[in-house]
Amino acid sequence: MKCKYNNFKSEIFAVLTCAFIAIIQLFLFSCQTFMPEGQPVSRSIAGRGVKSAPSLEAFFLSHCPGANRAKVRRMAVYYIEEASLEGINSDVAFVQMCHETNFLRFGNLVSADMNNFCGLGAIDAEHRGLSFETERLGVRAHIQHLHAYGTPESVKLNNPLIDTRYKYVRPRGKAPDIQGLTGTWAADKKYSEKLEKYLCELEGF
């Protein structure tokens, strides 16, 4: 009888051990399954961005923590609003602004007072680029220029045209994604690679 009792205890112990292991495995699987991951960001020029203004702001501040937070927050909102109105990817537009302005530090031909966030018309010392009265209008011009690159002739703007260089983008829609910006928007052969790096980082915010 004692032997049977011991065998029974051994069986119970084995069952409990297996159950415990199963629970641990289930917990680990759940953690891996529901572990938050970065939200994918599209590389297409046209379409909607997925990142919120706080996410764009956090990404920006990770590169320039000493920046004027109120301005960064405004810019994030402007990019989302203006891009949404024209069917342009606000995530791409925002990281391009970050790249073109060195995170609003500016330098070279374009200065902060010009509200030119993408180097529009900046060629040389005699042609420093376009200027806009407000930050929002500067963002609007940037979005409109991306619109010319990323959408076909049949897709019209919703806001009145303020990008005076819009007409020079030929053919319309020649850059459906960031890859198409290399050699067209910029001569830099690694231009799209630099934007890709920032977009990869943005996915984590």
Buried (B, 14 or more C-beta within 10 A) or exposed (E): EEEEEEEEEEEEEEEEEEEEEEEEEEEEEEEEEEEEEEBEBBBBBBBBBBBBBEBBBBBBBEEBEEBEEEEBBBBBBBBBBBBBEBBBBBBBBBBBBBBBBEBBEBEEBBEBEBBBBBBBBBEEEEEBBBBBEEBBBBBBBBBBBBBBBBBEEEBEBEBEBBBEBBEEBEEBBBBBBBBBBBEEBBEEEEBBEBBBEBBEBBBEB
